[in-house]
Amino acid sequence: MPYLFIALGFALAGGWVGKLKGSSFWIWFLISGIVPVIGLAAALLYRWDRNELRRECPGCGRVVKLHDAICTRCGTELEFPDVAIASEADVAERRAAGHAPNAANSPQ
């Protein structure tokens, strides 16, 4: 019985960390609950999806992560783009600072 409480605690912590990093709460909840210490460590070491550069799908216009090879909306195979879109974290940081979303492209 104590193992279940420990596993549940690690599962909640892993899910929370995964969600903060922009991933699925439920995936990290399951991983951290099944393998408590290792699962939480993996969630902590996992990359921040909000910091990943993005690009626009030429087929449907959906903005996807730069490392995606296929668009999840229309199934178009994506080539490596010449120009990348700023990450979600960069856009949020600029908005918080009071700049327009495309302020990086305008001369100052």
N, C-alpha and C positions, 0 to 999 in steps of 0.2 A: 504494500500500500504506500509506503513512503516513496518508493521509486516512481509511482504514478504522479505524485505531487511534484517531485523533482523534474520529471520529464515534461509535465505540463508547464512548469515555470520556464524551463529552457525553451519549450516550444513557443510560448508567448513572447519571450525575449527575442528569439530568432525571427519570428514573424514580424515583430515590431521593427527590428533592425532592417530586415529585408524591405519592408514597406517604406521606411525612411530613405533607403537607397534607391527607390523607384522600381523595385521588383514586386513580385506577388507575395502578399502576406501569407496566403495559404500554402504555397510551395515551401517557403522557409519555415512555416509552422510545422509542417509534416517532417521536413528534414531534421529540424532541431529537436522535435519530439521523439523521433525514432532513434537518432544518434545524438543524445543531448549535448555533450561537451564539444564534439567535433562539428556538429551541425551549427551551433552558435558561433564557433570560431570561423567556419566557412562563411556564414552570413556577415560577420564582421570584416572579413578579408575580401568579400565580393566587391566588384567595381561599383561605382556610383553611376547609375544610368542617367541621372540628371546632368552629368558632366560630359556625356558623349555628344560628339558633333552629329548633326542631322543633315538630311538631304531630302529633296522633293522627288517623288516618283513621277517620271515623265508620262506615265499612262493615265493615272487618276489624280495626281496632284497631292496625294497624301504625304505628309512629312514623316519620314521614318529615320531610324538610327543609321548612321553612316556605315556601320558594319553589316547591316542587313543585305543579303544577296537577292532576296525576292520580296516584292511588296506583299504585305499581308492582306491588303484589300483587293487588289486586282490580279495578283499573281505575276506581274511583269518582272522579268529578270533584270536586275539593276547593275549597270556598269559603274565603275568607280567614277564619281563626279569630278569635274574640274573645280567647282566651287562648293563649299560646304556651308550649311546654315549654322548659326551659333547654337550652342547647347541651351537646354532649358534653364540651367543654372545661370548662364551668362545673361540671358534675356531677363530673368527675374531680378538679377542683381542690378541691371541697368534701369529697370522700372522702379526699383526701390530707391535708386539714386536720383530719380526724377528725369532720366533721359528717355528719349523716344526709342522704340525697339530697334530702329536702324541707325542709331546715333553713331555707331562705330564706322559706318560708311560715309558719313558726312564730314566735310572739313571743318576744323574748329578755329 
